[in-house]
Structures are given as C-alpha cells and as structure tokens.
Amino acid sequence: MKRKKAAAVIGIAAAIAVCAAGLVLYKVKFEEKREDVLKEYMGYIEKGRYDKMYALLDEASRNTVNAEDFVVRNQKIYEGIEAENIRLDISEEQEKSQPISYKVTMDTVAGEISFDNDAFFEKESGKWHIKWSDSMIFPNLKAADKVSVVSIDAKRGEIYDRNGELLAGQGTVANVGLVPGKMAVQPQEELETMAALLGTTAGSISEKLDASWVKDDSFVPVKKMSSSQLETPVGEGEATLKDKLLELPGVMISDAESRVYPYGECTSHLLGYVQEINAEELEELRDKGYDEQSILGKSGLEKLFEDRLKARKGYKISIVDAEGSEKEALAMAAPKDGENITLTIDGHLQQSVYEQYKNDKSSSIVMNPKTGEVLAMVSTPTFNSMDFVLGMSQEKWDSLNNDEDKPLYNRTRESWVPGSSFKPVIGAVGLTTGTLSADENLGASGLSWQKDESWGDYRITTLHEYGDEAVLRNALVYSDNIYFAKAALKIGADTLTEQLKKLGLRAGDTI
C-alpha cells in the first residue's frame, strides 16, 4: 500500500514537473519579443496608422508627447517626404540587456534614405513598449527640429528651327496685378473696370486680394498677358489695353517667366501649347514624376515630344533646426532639364507661308524634294498658343469654338484627296509628248461634265467657274478637274501609262 502511495506521489510530482516545463517552453516560444514590437511599429508607417504607432509607446514617452502631436508630427514628416517601400533590417543574436540595433531603408521623393538606429524598450504589464523620441524618425532629429523638403526647379526643353531660331521656350510675359495699399478707398468700381478689361470678373479679383498672405504693400497677380495683348487698342483713339489698365489706382505690371512662342500664330497648330496639369492627368502621370505644379504639353509637338521636353524637378530632404539652418542633408535628387529639340522647319519660311494664306481655309506643307524634310507646315485659319498658356477667358474660348472657319481645326493632320497634286503631272506629260498645248482652250464646261452618255451617271465636277479661257494656266490656278480630265483623254491611255512608268509609277499605285 505504501509503495502504491509513493508511486502515486512520484507520478504526480513528475506530471507537475512536465507541466511546469511545458509552461516554460510555451512562455519562451510565445512570449512577445522586442523585435516583433519594432516590426509592428515600422509596419504602421506606410499604412498611415500613426495612432497605432503611438499605442506602442511606453508610459513615459506618452507623458512626454500627446497622441495628437505625435500623429501630426509623424504624418507631416513621412507623408511630406513621400516615404514608401520601408525596409527594416534587425541584426540577429543581440543582447537582451542592450537596445535593439536596426537599419531602416526607405524610398522618398528625393531618392533613397538609409540609416542605422537603436530602439529602447520598457516592459509594462508584461508587454514590451518603445521608449520613443524624435530620433526614432531620424537619428539626428531633435524635438525642436523640422524635416525640410525643398523642390529644385528644372527647365522644360526648348524647340528650335533648323537655323537655331527659338520656336518655343522660356521667355518673359507681363504680369498684371494690384498693390492693395495703392488702390482706391472704395475699389469696387475699379475692380469692375479692371475685370472688363482683362476678361474676368470682379469677384475673382476680390478673392485674390482676400488671400491670407496679402498685405497693403503686396503685389497680387491677377493675370499674365503677352506684350502684344497689352498693346491691343481699346476703344476710340490710340489708347492701348496697357494704357487703360495703368490709369487705374493700384495697378502694377511686372515681368514674369512663361513658356513663349516667338513666331506667334503661324506656329500654333504645329507647336501646340502647354498648360498646368489637371487632376485627371495627374492621376495618370504621377508615377512618371509629375506633380500638382507640373506643366504638360496639351497639343501639337509640345504633346508629341512631351517625354523628351518635360523637366524633372529635383528635391532635397534635410533636417533643419528651429532657426531654419540645415543640420543634415538626408537625401537629394538633382533636377533634370528637358531635352532641346531642333526641327527641320524654317521659321521664316513658316511665317512667309502663313502670311500668304492666313485668311484662307488651307493646309500648306513645304518640303525639300531631295531629302523629304518638312520646311514649313501651316494650317489656317489658326489661333494663338499664348491664349492657352496664359489663361483663356470663356468669351475667347466660345468664340474659337463657334467660329464657322474652325480656327482650332488642324488641317495639316487631316486626310485629303490628293488628286489636285497630280494635275501638274498630267500637264507636264501632255506638254512633253506634244499631245497638249499650253494655250489650247479645251472649252468651258461649267461645274459638271461628262464625255458622253457612255459614262452613265458619272460626271466630273469642279469647284470654280472662271470664264471661257480653259487653258493650262487657268486650269492650274483654279484647280479645274474638268480641264485635266479632258487633257488626260487627249493624251490617251497608252501614252499616259508609258510616261507614268518613266516617273516610277506602276499599275496599282495610289495617286
């Protein structure tokens, strides 16, 4: 009996010992580690859960900084530098009595930032909590310091003609604005007059004047304008828009940088224009280095060559002290200017062609026949690119869209029947083969003609009647389809086919 009792006692003791060992092993296996707390803390940064980060601080740290200040400070810094892809590297086999040494690497708007740091912990209620200070963000950051993000501007690429003449690039425009302290005591009438002159509203000007930064001696920009716009005559007499604006108390005109197009309207369809990026475009292009202040090519070559012309801003991230002096540069991405592009276009030839056809609805392209280089490309009527760059009034926009001559329509990009371009070839074949005389009158036939009834319902039509002299010169001037149809019949199919083969054309070629 005693042996049985002794065995039972030993068995119970052994069971207790096994349970105790199991508890110890369970505790060792599942006890929260400092490394896990640090990983959890860092993992909340990209998620924007700064409140969760604060909950992991020890009591002493929470007594030092309240939750709101902690959240605001961390949010401003991490989101201000656009921190992402944060990687945490904790070295193995560290002494439990020492702080945890770790390395943080993150991508930012100014490039990669990497630093070594130490994390201190306090155990409270059986759990590890972080002993926090500002140095958890960056090792050299103190409570009174700030993290500065400075953007460094870059220059958009410029566009030149074949002779090195500037077609699109950085230049100077007029910045029309107001100095509040020099305005009339009751300025409403003045604002309405100014608004009428600038094509805006008095209310929009008032909003600019009411901005929080505006003081009596501040220059408040209202509208950027080109010098040609300012020199536009207003009303009767010789007074210009500039003269009328400067008559108003408080109005001031200064210089401002802007994208400019020195050749004006003659290159507007060719070059297009740039404007500030809109919300929809930014959503699509943010990953390509664009931000809210980016300028984007919206049409023409400005749009076609956007990837080459665009400027890439630089950024510098620094720790600065309370006085604003830099303590440490954390990262810097250098700015990158856009590429300058040289065209085959000759600016003076472009201007000359435009002057000849500016009042017509036309598409004109001048090429070098030996190289295929395009020397001029003009669509008329046209618009002024600067109206888009500087800001277009609703009235101006409506007039462009409602104009029956369609000045916004780029005729050089559209498909046209090329028949008229072949008329000189027909004339040349006729003259060189002796089947056609330049002075021979083939007879006026109005606007519609057919050889005979064998053509059925098919008739040749033309656009202009020009009298009874249907000779080669007049036919070329008025692009007379009927004349050249008659000329082709006079030349004859066999002769015409033979001569076209000599020019390199074959059956099935598109004319």
C-alpha positions as CSV (number, residue, x, y, z in Angstrom):
1,M,0.0,0.0,0.0
2,K,2.8,2.4,1.0
3,R,4.6,1.5,-2.3
4,K,1.5,2.4,-4.2
5,K,1.1,5.8,-2.4
6,A,4.8,6.5,-3.0
7,A,4.4,5.7,-6.7
8,A,1.4,8.0,-6.9
9,V,3.2,10.9,-5.3
10,I,6.1,10.4,-7.6
11,G,3.8,10.3,-10.6
12,I,2.0,13.5,-9.6
13,A,5.3,15.2,-9.0
14,A,6.5,14.1,-12.4
15,A,3.3,15.4,-14.0
16,I,3.7,18.7,-12.3
17,A,7.3,18.9,-13.4
18,V,6.3,18.1,-17.0
19,C,3.5,20.8,-16.9
20,A,5.9,23.3,-15.5
21,A,8.4,22.6,-18.2
22,G,5.7,22.9,-20.8
23,L,4.6,26.2,-19.4
24,V,8.2,27.4,-19.5
25,L,8.6,26.2,-23.1
26,Y,5.2,27.8,-24.1
27,K,6.3,31.1,-22.5
28,V,9.7,31.1,-24.2
29,K,8.0,30.2,-27.6
30,F,5.1,32.6,-27.4
31,E,6.4,35.5,-25.3
32,E,6.3,38.7,-27.2
33,K,9.7,39.8,-28.4
34,R,11.1,43.3,-28.7
35,E,11.8,42.7,-32.4
36,D,8.2,42.0,-33.1
37,V,7.1,45.2,-31.5
38,L,9.6,47.2,-33.5
39,K,8.5,45.5,-36.7
40,E,4.8,46.2,-35.9
41,Y,5.7,49.9,-35.2
42,M,7.5,50.3,-38.5
43,G,4.9,48.5,-40.4
44,Y,2.3,51.1,-39.5
45,I,4.1,53.9,-41.2
46,E,3.2,53.1,-44.8
47,K,-0.3,52.3,-43.7
48,G,-0.6,55.8,-42.2
49,R,-1.7,54.3,-38.8
50,Y,0.2,56.8,-36.6
51,D,-2.3,56.2,-33.8
52,K,-1.4,52.5,-33.8
53,M,2.3,53.5,-33.5
54,Y,1.5,55.8,-30.6
55,A,-0.2,52.9,-28.8
56,L,3.1,51.0,-28.8
57,L,4.9,53.7,-26.8
58,D,5.8,53.3,-23.1
59,E,4.1,55.4,-20.4
60,A,7.0,57.8,-20.0
61,S,7.0,58.6,-23.8
62,R,3.3,59.2,-23.8
63,N,3.7,61.6,-20.9
64,T,6.3,63.5,-23.0
65,V,4.3,63.7,-26.2
66,N,0.5,63.6,-26.5
67,A,-1.3,61.5,-29.2
68,E,-2.3,64.4,-31.4
69,D,1.1,65.9,-31.5
70,F,2.7,62.6,-32.2
71,V,0.3,61.8,-35.1
72,V,0.7,65.2,-36.7
73,R,4.5,65.2,-36.5
74,N,4.9,61.7,-37.9
75,Q,2.3,62.2,-40.6
76,K,3.8,65.5,-41.8
77,I,7.3,64.1,-42.0
78,Y,6.6,60.7,-43.6
79,E,4.0,61.9,-46.0
80,G,5.9,65.1,-46.7
81,I,8.9,63.1,-47.9
82,E,6.6,60.6,-49.6
83,A,8.1,57.7,-47.7
84,E,7.3,54.3,-49.2
85,N,8.8,50.8,-49.5
86,I,10.1,51.0,-46.0
87,R,12.5,48.1,-45.2
88,L,13.6,47.1,-41.7
89,D,16.7,45.0,-41.1
90,I,17.3,43.8,-37.5
91,S,20.6,42.0,-36.9
92,E,20.4,38.6,-35.1
93,E,21.6,37.5,-31.7
94,Q,21.5,40.8,-29.9
95,E,21.9,41.1,-26.1
96,K,18.6,41.4,-24.4
97,S,20.1,43.9,-21.9
98,Q,21.0,46.3,-24.7
99,P,18.8,48.4,-27.1
100,I,18.0,46.8,-30.4
101,S,20.2,47.9,-33.3
102,Y,18.5,48.1,-36.6
103,K,18.7,49.6,-40.1
104,V,15.9,51.4,-42.0
105,T,15.8,52.0,-45.7
106,M,13.0,53.9,-47.5
107,D,12.3,55.4,-50.8
108,T,11.4,59.1,-50.8
109,V,10.7,61.9,-53.3
110,A,14.4,62.8,-53.1
111,G,15.6,59.2,-53.5
112,E,16.6,56.5,-51.0
113,I,17.3,57.3,-47.4
114,S,19.1,54.7,-45.2
115,F,20.3,54.9,-41.6
116,D,21.3,52.8,-38.6
117,N,19.5,53.4,-35.3
118,D,18.9,52.0,-31.9
119,A,15.5,51.3,-30.3
120,F,15.0,51.3,-26.5
121,F,12.2,49.3,-24.7
122,E,10.4,49.2,-21.4
123,K,8.3,46.3,-20.2
124,E,4.9,47.3,-18.8
125,S,2.1,44.9,-17.8
126,G,4.1,42.1,-19.2
127,K,4.5,43.6,-22.7
128,W,7.3,45.5,-24.4
129,H,6.8,49.2,-25.2
130,I,9.0,51.5,-27.2
131,K,10.8,54.3,-25.4
132,W,10.2,56.9,-28.0
133,S,12.0,60.1,-29.0
134,D,12.1,62.1,-32.3
135,S,15.3,60.2,-33.1
136,M,13.1,57.2,-33.9
137,I,12.2,59.1,-37.1
138,F,15.8,60.1,-38.0
139,P,18.8,59.6,-35.6
140,N,19.8,63.2,-35.5
141,L,16.3,64.7,-35.3
142,K,15.5,66.6,-32.1
143,A,12.2,67.7,-30.8
144,A,12.7,71.3,-31.9
145,D,14.0,70.3,-35.4
146,K,11.9,70.1,-38.6
147,V,12.3,68.0,-41.7
148,S,12.5,70.2,-44.8
149,V,11.5,69.2,-48.3
150,V,12.7,71.7,-50.9
151,S,11.9,71.3,-54.6
152,I,14.5,72.4,-57.2
153,D,13.0,73.6,-60.4
154,A,14.2,72.3,-63.8
155,K,13.7,73.9,-67.2
156,R,11.4,72.5,-69.9
157,G,13.2,71.7,-73.1
158,E,13.1,74.2,-75.9
159,I,12.1,73.8,-79.6
160,Y,14.3,75.4,-82.3
161,D,14.0,75.6,-86.1
162,R,16.7,74.4,-88.5
163,N,18.6,77.7,-88.2
164,G,18.7,77.8,-84.4
165,E,15.8,80.2,-84.1
166,L,13.7,79.7,-81.0
167,L,10.2,78.4,-81.7
168,A,9.1,77.5,-78.2
169,G,10.9,78.1,-74.9
170,Q,11.3,80.1,-71.7
171,G,10.6,83.8,-72.0
172,T,9.1,86.8,-70.3
173,V,5.4,87.9,-70.2
174,A,3.6,90.7,-68.4
175,N,2.1,90.0,-65.0
176,V,-0.8,92.4,-64.4
177,G,-1.6,92.8,-60.7
178,L,-2.7,95.1,-57.8
179,V,-1.0,96.6,-54.8
180,P,-3.8,96.9,-52.2
181,G,-2.4,99.9,-50.3
182,K,-2.4,102.0,-53.5
183,M,-6.0,101.2,-54.6
184,A,-9.0,103.5,-54.3
185,V,-10.7,103.7,-50.9
186,Q,-13.8,102.2,-52.3
187,P,-12.4,100.0,-55.1
188,Q,-15.5,98.2,-56.4
189,E,-15.9,100.3,-59.5
190,E,-12.1,100.0,-60.2
191,L,-12.3,96.2,-59.9
192,E,-15.2,96.0,-62.3
193,T,-13.4,98.2,-64.8
194,M,-10.3,96.1,-64.5
195,A,-12.3,92.9,-64.8
196,A,-13.9,94.1,-68.0
197,L,-10.5,95.0,-69.5
198,L,-9.0,91.6,-68.6
199,G,-12.0,89.4,-69.5
200,T,-12.5,88.2,-65.9
201,T,-14.8,89.0,-63.0
202,A,-14.6,91.5,-60.1
203,G,-15.4,88.6,-57.8
204,S,-12.4,86.6,-58.9
205,I,-10.1,89.6,-58.4
206,S,-11.5,90.2,-54.9
207,E,-10.8,86.6,-54.0
208,K,-7.1,87.1,-54.9
209,L,-7.0,90.2,-52.8
210,D,-8.6,88.5,-49.8
211,A,-5.9,85.8,-49.6
212,S,-4.3,85.4,-46.1
213,W,-0.8,86.3,-47.3
214,V,-1.9,89.7,-48.8
215,K,-0.7,92.9,-47.2
216,D,-1.0,96.5,-48.2
217,D,2.3,96.5,-50.0
218,S,1.9,93.1,-51.6
219,F,1.9,92.6,-55.3
220,V,-1.2,90.5,-56.0
221,P,-1.0,88.9,-59.5
222,V,-4.3,88.9,-61.4
223,K,-3.5,87.8,-65.0
224,K,-0.4,87.1,-67.2
225,M,-0.5,88.6,-70.6
226,S,1.7,88.8,-73.7
227,S,3.1,92.2,-74.8
228,S,1.0,92.0,-78.0
229,Q,-2.2,91.6,-75.9
230,L,-1.2,94.7,-73.8
231,E,-0.7,96.7,-76.9
232,T,-4.2,96.0,-78.3
233,P,-6.1,99.2,-79.0
234,V,-9.0,99.8,-76.7
235,G,-12.0,101.9,-77.7
236,E,-11.6,105.0,-79.8
237,G,-8.3,106.8,-80.1
238,E,-4.7,105.5,-79.7
239,A,-5.1,104.2,-76.1
240,T,-3.9,100.6,-75.6
241,L,-5.1,98.0,-73.0
242,K,-1.9,98.7,-71.1
243,D,-2.7,102.4,-71.0
244,K,-6.2,101.8,-69.7
245,L,-5.0,99.4,-67.0
246,L,-2.3,101.8,-65.7
247,E,-5.0,104.5,-65.4
248,L,-6.5,102.5,-62.5
249,P,-5.1,103.2,-59.0
250,G,-3.0,100.3,-57.6
251,V,-2.5,98.5,-60.9
252,M,1.1,97.4,-61.5
253,I,2.6,95.5,-64.4
254,S,5.8,93.4,-63.8
255,D,7.7,90.7,-65.7
256,A,7.1,87.0,-65.2
257,E,8.6,83.9,-66.8
258,S,6.4,81.8,-69.1
259,R,6.5,79.4,-72.0
260,V,6.5,81.6,-75.1
261,Y,6.1,81.2,-78.9
262,P,8.1,83.9,-80.6
263,Y,6.6,83.2,-84.1
264,G,3.1,83.7,-82.8
265,E,0.1,82.4,-84.7
266,C,2.0,80.9,-87.6
267,T,3.3,78.1,-85.5
268,S,0.3,77.5,-83.2
269,H,-1.0,74.4,-84.9
270,L,2.5,73.0,-85.4
271,L,3.8,73.5,-81.9
272,G,0.6,73.4,-79.9
273,Y,0.7,74.7,-76.3
274,V,1.3,73.8,-72.7
275,Q,-0.9,74.2,-69.6
276,E,-0.9,73.2,-66.0
277,I,-1.7,69.6,-65.4
278,N,-5.2,68.8,-64.4
279,A,-6.4,66.3,-61.7
280,E,-7.3,63.6,-64.2
281,E,-3.9,63.8,-65.9
282,L,-2.1,63.9,-62.6
283,E,-3.8,60.7,-61.5
284,E,-2.5,59.0,-64.7
285,L,1.0,60.5,-64.7
286,R,2.0,60.9,-61.1
287,D,4.2,57.8,-61.3
288,K,6.2,59.5,-64.1
289,G,7.4,62.3,-61.9
290,Y,4.6,64.9,-62.4
291,D,3.0,66.8,-59.5
292,E,0.4,69.5,-59.0
293,Q,2.6,72.3,-60.4
294,S,3.7,70.4,-63.5
295,I,3.4,71.8,-67.0
296,L,2.1,69.5,-69.6
297,G,2.1,69.6,-73.4
298,K,-1.6,69.5,-74.5
299,S,-1.4,69.6,-78.3
300,G,1.0,69.7,-81.3
301,L,4.7,69.0,-81.0
302,E,4.5,70.1,-77.3
303,K,2.3,67.0,-76.7
304,L,4.1,64.7,-79.2
305,F,7.5,65.3,-77.7
306,E,6.3,65.6,-74.1
307,D,8.5,62.7,-72.8
308,R,11.6,64.4,-74.2
309,L,10.7,68.0,-73.4
310,K,9.4,67.6,-69.8
311,A,11.5,68.9,-67.0
312,R,12.1,66.7,-63.9
313,K,12.2,68.6,-60.6
314,G,14.9,67.9,-58.1
315,Y,14.3,67.5,-54.4
316,K,16.3,67.9,-51.2
317,I,15.3,66.5,-47.8
318,S,17.1,68.0,-44.8
319,I,16.9,68.3,-41.0
320,V,16.8,71.9,-40.1
321,D,16.9,73.5,-36.6
322,A,14.4,75.9,-35.1
323,E,16.2,78.9,-36.9
324,G,15.9,77.1,-40.2
325,S,19.6,76.3,-40.5
326,E,20.4,73.0,-42.1
327,K,21.8,70.4,-39.7
328,E,21.9,67.4,-42.0
329,A,21.1,66.6,-45.6
330,L,19.2,63.3,-45.8
331,A,18.7,62.8,-49.5
332,M,18.9,64.8,-52.7
333,A,17.7,64.1,-56.3
334,A,19.2,66.5,-58.8
335,P,16.9,68.3,-61.2
336,K,16.9,67.3,-64.9
337,D,16.2,69.8,-67.6
338,G,14.2,68.7,-70.6
339,E,15.8,67.9,-73.9
340,N,16.1,70.7,-76.5
341,I,14.7,69.7,-79.9
342,T,15.7,71.0,-83.3
343,L,13.2,70.7,-86.2
344,T,13.6,70.7,-89.9
345,I,11.2,73.7,-90.0
346,D,12.5,77.0,-91.3
347,G,10.8,79.6,-89.1
348,H,11.0,82.4,-91.7
349,L,9.5,80.2,-94.4
350,Q,6.8,79.1,-92.0
351,Q,6.0,82.8,-91.4
352,S,6.0,83.6,-95.1
353,V,3.6,80.8,-95.9
354,Y,1.3,81.8,-93.1
355,E,1.2,85.4,-94.3
356,Q,0.1,84.2,-97.8
357,Y,-2.7,82.1,-96.6
358,K,-3.7,83.4,-93.2
359,N,-7.2,84.5,-94.4
360,D,-7.9,81.2,-96.2
361,K,-9.1,77.8,-95.0
362,S,-6.0,75.9,-96.1
363,S,-3.3,73.4,-95.4
364,S,0.2,74.2,-96.6
365,I,3.3,72.0,-96.4
366,V,6.7,72.9,-97.9
367,M,9.2,70.0,-98.3
368,N,12.7,69.5,-99.6
369,P,12.1,67.2,-102.6
370,K,15.5,65.6,-102.3
371,T,15.5,64.8,-98.6
372,G,11.8,64.7,-97.7
373,E,12.5,67.3,-94.9
374,V,9.4,69.3,-93.9
375,L,10.4,73.0,-94.1
376,A,7.0,74.6,-93.3
377,M,3.7,73.2,-92.1
378,V,0.9,75.7,-91.8
379,S,-2.9,75.4,-91.1
380,T,-5.1,78.4,-91.5
381,P,-7.1,80.0,-90.0
382,T,-5.4,79.5,-86.7
383,F,-5.3,80.6,-83.0
384,N,-2.6,81.9,-80.7
385,S,-0.9,79.4,-78.4
386,M,-0.3,82.1,-75.8
387,D,-4.1,82.4,-75.2
388,F,-4.0,78.8,-73.8
389,V,-0.7,79.3,-71.9
390,L,-1.7,82.5,-70.1
391,G,-5.3,81.5,-69.4
392,M,-8.2,81.9,-71.8
393,S,-11.4,83.7,-71.0
394,Q,-14.7,81.9,-71.5
395,E,-15.6,84.5,-74.1
396,K,-12.5,83.8,-76.1
397,W,-12.9,80.0,-75.8
398,D,-16.5,80.3,-77.1
399,S,-15.5,82.5,-80.0
400,L,-12.9,80.0,-81.1
401,N,-15.3,77.0,-80.9
402,N,-18.2,78.8,-82.5
403,D,-16.2,80.3,-85.4
404,E,-17.5,78.7,-88.6
405,D,-14.0,78.8,-90.1
406,K,-12.8,76.4,-87.3
407,P,-9.5,78.0,-86.3
408,L,-8.8,75.2,-83.8
409,Y,-9.1,72.6,-86.6
410,N,-5.6,71.5,-87.7
411,R,-5.9,70.9,-91.4
412,T,-2.3,69.6,-91.8
413,R,-3.2,66.5,-89.8
414,E,-6.3,65.5,-91.8
415,S,-6.6,63.3,-94.9
416,W,-7.2,65.0,-98.2
417,V,-7.9,63.6,-101.7
418,P,-4.5,64.0,-103.4
419,G,-5.9,64.4,-106.9
420,S,-5.0,68.1,-107.4
421,S,-1.4,67.4,-106.6
422,F,-1.3,65.1,-109.7
423,K,-2.7,67.8,-112.1
424,P,0.8,69.3,-112.8
425,V,2.0,65.8,-113.8
426,I,-0.8,65.4,-116.3
427,G,0.1,68.9,-117.7
428,A,3.8,68.0,-117.9
429,V,3.1,64.7,-119.7
430,G,0.9,66.5,-122.2
431,L,3.5,69.2,-122.9
432,T,6.5,66.9,-123.2
433,T,4.7,64.4,-125.5
434,G,3.2,67.1,-127.7
435,T,-0.4,65.9,-127.1
436,L,-1.3,69.1,-125.2
437,S,-0.6,72.8,-125.9
438,A,-0.4,75.3,-123.0
439,D,-2.5,77.8,-124.9
440,E,-5.1,75.3,-126.3
441,N,-8.6,76.1,-125.0
442,L,-10.3,72.9,-124.1
443,G,-13.6,74.7,-123.6
444,A,-15.6,75.8,-120.5
445,S,-18.0,73.2,-119.3
446,G,-19.4,74.8,-116.1
447,L,-19.1,72.9,-112.8
448,S,-20.1,69.4,-114.1
449,W,-19.1,67.5,-117.3
450,Q,-19.0,64.0,-118.9
451,K,-17.6,62.9,-122.2
452,D,-20.8,61.3,-123.4
453,E,-23.7,59.1,-122.4
454,S,-21.4,56.0,-122.2
455,W,-20.3,57.3,-118.8
456,G,-23.8,56.7,-117.4
457,D,-24.4,58.7,-114.2
458,Y,-20.7,59.5,-113.7
459,R,-19.7,63.1,-114.1
460,I,-16.6,65.1,-113.5
461,T,-17.2,68.1,-111.1
462,T,-15.1,71.1,-110.2
463,L,-15.4,74.0,-107.7
464,H,-14.8,77.2,-109.7
465,E,-16.0,78.8,-112.9
466,Y,-13.5,81.2,-114.3
467,G,-14.8,82.2,-117.8
468,D,-14.3,80.7,-121.2
469,E,-10.4,80.5,-121.3
470,A,-9.9,76.8,-120.3
471,V,-6.2,76.9,-120.9
472,L,-3.4,75.2,-118.8
473,R,-2.5,78.2,-116.7
474,N,-6.1,79.0,-115.6
475,A,-6.8,75.3,-115.0
476,L,-3.8,75.1,-112.6
477,V,-4.8,78.4,-110.8
478,Y,-8.4,77.2,-110.3
479,S,-7.6,73.5,-109.9
480,D,-10.0,72.7,-112.7
481,N,-10.9,68.9,-112.5
482,I,-12.8,69.0,-115.8
483,Y,-9.9,70.5,-117.8
484,F,-7.4,67.9,-116.6
485,A,-9.9,65.1,-117.3
486,K,-10.2,66.4,-120.9
487,A,-6.4,66.7,-121.1
488,A,-5.9,63.1,-120.0
489,L,-8.3,61.9,-122.7
490,K,-6.3,63.9,-125.3
491,I,-3.1,62.4,-124.1
492,G,-4.5,58.9,-124.4
493,A,-4.3,55.9,-122.1
494,D,-1.3,54.3,-123.7
495,T,0.8,57.4,-123.8
496,L,-0.2,58.4,-120.3
497,T,0.6,54.9,-118.9
498,E,4.0,54.8,-120.6
499,Q,5.0,58.3,-119.3
500,L,3.9,57.5,-115.7
501,K,6.0,54.3,-115.8
502,K,9.0,56.5,-116.6
503,L,8.2,58.5,-113.5
504,G,8.3,55.4,-111.4
505,L,4.6,54.7,-111.1
506,R,3.2,51.3,-111.7
507,A,-0.3,49.8,-112.1
508,G,-2.0,49.6,-108.7
509,D,0.0,52.6,-107.2
510,T,-2.2,55.0,-105.3
511,I,-2.3,58.5,-106.8
